[in-house]
Amino acid sequence: MTPHRWRKASYCQEGDACVHISPTPTTIHITDRPHPPHPVLTTTPAAFTALLHALKAGQLTPR
């Protein structure tokens, strides 16, 4: 298995409050910290793009 190449989100705060992504042609891996062990959410590029559009449009509200 190829190790992930994590990129820090552009809207990161200082410290540990960050989202990191590791894109591949067929998947997007998302985590809150780039160093193992850590939970990783894996999704498709289409689903990740839809999430970003919904966030930017303000369509998602916190519970």
C-alpha positions as CSV (number, residue, x, y, z in Angstrom):
1,M,0.0,0.0,0.0
2,T,1.3,3.4,-1.0
3,P,1.6,5.9,1.9
4,H,-0.7,8.9,1.8
5,R,0.7,12.3,0.8
6,W,-1.3,14.5,3.2
7,R,-2.1,18.1,2.4
8,K,-3.3,20.5,5.1
9,A,-6.5,22.4,4.4
10,S,-6.1,26.0,3.4
11,Y,-8.5,27.2,6.2
12,C,-6.5,25.7,9.0
13,Q,-6.2,27.3,12.4
14,E,-3.0,27.1,14.4
15,G,-2.4,23.9,16.3
16,D,-4.3,20.6,15.8
17,A,-7.5,22.1,14.5
18,C,-6.9,21.1,10.9
19,V,-8.3,18.8,8.2
20,H,-5.8,16.9,6.0
21,I,-6.6,15.3,2.6
22,S,-4.8,12.8,0.5
23,P,-6.3,12.7,-3.0
24,T,-5.8,9.9,-5.5
25,P,-7.4,9.5,-8.9
26,T,-10.2,7.4,-7.5
27,T,-10.5,8.3,-3.8
28,I,-10.1,11.1,-1.4
29,H,-8.8,10.3,2.1
30,I,-9.6,12.7,4.9
31,T,-8.2,12.9,8.5
32,D,-7.7,15.4,11.3
33,R,-4.1,14.5,11.8
34,P,-1.5,13.2,9.2
35,H,0.5,11.0,11.6
36,P,-0.6,7.4,12.3
37,P,-2.4,6.0,14.1
38,H,-5.4,8.1,13.0
39,P,-8.9,7.5,11.7
40,V,-9.2,8.1,8.0
41,L,-12.5,8.7,6.1
42,T,-12.3,7.6,2.4
43,T,-14.8,8.9,-0.2
44,T,-15.0,9.4,-3.9
45,P,-13.9,12.6,-5.6
46,A,-17.5,13.3,-6.7
47,A,-18.9,13.0,-3.1
48,F,-16.1,15.2,-1.8
49,T,-16.7,17.8,-4.4
50,A,-20.5,17.8,-3.6
51,L,-19.6,18.2,0.1
52,L,-17.3,21.2,-0.7
53,H,-20.0,22.9,-2.8
54,A,-22.6,22.4,0.0
55,L,-20.3,23.9,2.6
56,K,-19.5,26.9,0.4
57,A,-23.2,27.5,-0.4
58,G,-24.0,27.3,3.3
59,Q,-26.4,24.4,2.8
60,L,-25.1,22.4,5.8
61,T,-26.0,23.6,9.3
62,P,-24.4,22.4,12.6
63,R,-26.5,20.3,14.9
